[in-house]
Amino acid sequence: MREPPDFWYAPDPLGALLAPAGWLVALFTVLRRGAYRAGLRRSWHVGCPVVVVGNLSTGGTGKTPLVIAIAKLLAGRGLRVGVVCRGYRGAASRWPRKVRPDSNPDRVGDEAVLLARRTGVPVAAGPNRIAAARILFRRSKCDVILSDDGLQHLRLARDVEIVVVDGVRRHGNGRCMPAGPLREPLGRLASVDLVVVNGAGRQDELDMRLVAGDAVNLADASLTRPLDSFRNAPVHAVCAIGHQERFFGTLEDHGLTIVRHPFPDHHPFREEEIRFPDGAPVLMTEKDAVKCERFADPRHWYVPVDAALSAALEARLLSILRERGVAVGSDTHPSPA
């Protein structure tokens, strides 16, 4: 997916012109959810509690970093955690697939490999999240399964729903696609368990922050550099995520002078696309790095990002999980470092 159109996030006559199409999308999603609630369509349980982390808006909001943080939080409390994802852009001939840290991202998708590397827990990918979750439950005996995205994948029964909101772009013009960025009407927020804002939250919202770490070299992962150390000369910034401005802005906030190279989300990189004749350093996201490392050289670095959860968010999430029968322990149990 490319960067969303400007009229989704600013007053523009085109948004109003497309509004009737957005109303049809909103009506369809409401009727579809109603069919599941009425039992006309069936949701399937997989054998253990499921936590879905999704969003209403298209584009990147920070779902994957939040899933990684929750997986580490729960694993640190002794739970057997699994993660499922769609495996978007993966070209595997058979689904679902168990994902290892060394899996080929061309086969299972870049986000799947990133999740396997960063969480250290079993990960399964596939368009049918029910089948992927069942593999994890049966083979890994999971106590809880996290779904990275899938809020609209209603066939998968869930015990907890979390919606992630971008703190800057919020919900744009508040319209459903194609008139705006929403996959469902804003009224859907009233039915979820947690609304988590990537940035500063408002009333009844909980917040998290994305924290960039030292850059890691793609050719030799033992080499790291503080982002500030790249200030002395321009660098190339390569990015193929849902919200590219967040990455570019992070680099500029650290005082870097960057040459921007935006690509569509999940872009399958070729070697020539990340090599530049001036020999300047090249910085990219960790999700992009899993696709580029096989042809990277010492000029290439990725910037890892971690979701820092507020104490209120952690406490509320653990409380909800206890209410749903997940044995997460007492509030005095130490969180992982």
Buried (B, 14 or more C-beta within 10 A) or exposed (E): BEEBBEBBBEEBEEBBEBBEBBBEBBEEBBEBBEEBEEEEEEBEBBEBBBBBBBBBBBBBBBBBBBBBBBBBBBBBBEBBBBBBBBBBBBEBEEBBBBBBBEBBBBBBBBBBBBBBBBBBBBBBBBEBBBBBBBBBBEEBEBBBBBBBBBBBBBEBBBBBBBBBBBBBBBBBBBBBBBBBBBBBBEEBBEEBBBBBBBBEBEEEBBBBBBEBBBBBBBEEEEEBBEBEEBEEEBBBBBBBBBBBBBBBEBBBEBEBEBEBBBBEBBBBBEEEBBBBEEEBBBBBBBBBBBBBBEBBEEBBBBBBBBBEBBEEBBEBBBEBBBEBEBEBBEEEEEEEE
